[in-house]
Amino acid sequence: MIKFVDLQRQYHSIKSEIDKVVKDVLESSSFVLGPFTEEFEKSFAKLHNAKYCITVSSGTSALYLILKALKIGRGDKVIVPVNTFIATVEAVSLNGAKPVFVDIDEKTYNIGPELVENYITTKTKAIIPVHLYGQPAEMDNLIKIAKKYNLYLVEDACQAHMAQYKGKKVGTFGIAAAFSFYPSKNLGAYGEGGAIITNNYELAEKIRMLRDHGSKQKYYHEIIGGNFRMSALQAAILNVKLKHLEKWTEKRREIAHFYNLLLSRSSSNVTPYELSYVKHVYHLYVIRILNKDRDKIRQKLYERGIETAIHYPLPLHLQKVYRFLGLKEGQFPIAEKYAKQILSLPIYPELKEKEIEFIAEKLKKILKNS
Ligand SMILES: *Cc1c(COP(=O)(O)O)cnc(C)c1O
């Protein structure tokens, strides 16, 4: 069986380093914030040439806290792509603001930059581009629009650690960016974790307070915050993993390019499109199945020992939770069409060449015979 994600393989490849650092944390008994967390925040900020990094309990918390710190709330609108993980939108709703969905670009599957302007009103406060599957969104266009209408740009970089747009890493194009360290992300903890990157001092200070009960000094509370801290154990693990991230990222790219070569575009499948001026980091390798029953193909792959996934099966405007917005089927034609075609193939740095060949070969055979 080829698993869709296989976290065991990675652990075994760095076991001695991880085991040592876990022991170090236990021996130090520094479990919350403290030196391991500070070390990680420093390294992650430096990696992005950013001034501040604040670790938090998850990518969802990161998005939530950025919007909260920006005072986005009741009466405000925030523009989001209609194909993303639900967390992007939850951050908007949890703050009391209204999400405004925009269809995706046909080639990149990211928010359609030329569509965004149609949805801007006087209530719009921010745009959240998601660097979906690991490919940076069209930042130049979005930056232009954000400037023109005086909107905040908040990057959802939860799937895009180390991705680059025109030579610059994602995470510093807007006022702030959210990262997730969910175990299966390109940089994954062994539990929950997330981080915010920003160059804005006031925003960083505010988020730091929000994450820790609204206080700068223990037991003195200035604003209403909460507990959004990441465990120091996770920070220590991430310190180890961060050293391997570049190598792992290159491996993901190699695997994606190998898949591209083996599958190549045909009348029955479309391989991912990578913009010429970006570095896609392939958190997911998503193809589209054309003119065939995607779910049947998926079932056949499974029967031949290949696990796949769908990101995401139902566009957000059609989810039960967002029915109250009154949006209808047909409103976002590209996302709706693609939701029925997309298929995510296994991709992780430890995936072996012969496994990739096996997957491609089986898929091609199944496509041909169905
Ligand atoms: C994973 C993810 C999140 C949320 O991160 P968690 O750490 O799971 O809370 C947000 N947005 C996108 C696009 C994601 O893929």
The ligand as an ORCA input file, in Angstrom:
! r2SCAN-3c Opt
* xyz 0 1
  C      -3.737     23.499      7.097
  C      -4.316     24.757      6.638
  C      -4.807     25.729      7.524
  C      -4.970     25.494      8.986
  O      -3.872     25.051      9.666
  P      -4.051     24.173     11.004
  O      -2.680     24.182     11.559
  O      -4.522     22.828     10.592
  O      -5.022     24.878     11.874
  C      -5.236     26.925      7.000
  N      -5.243     27.162      5.686
  C      -4.811     26.256      4.796
  C      -4.821     26.598      3.345
  C      -4.350     25.019      5.243
  O      -3.946     24.101      4.354
*
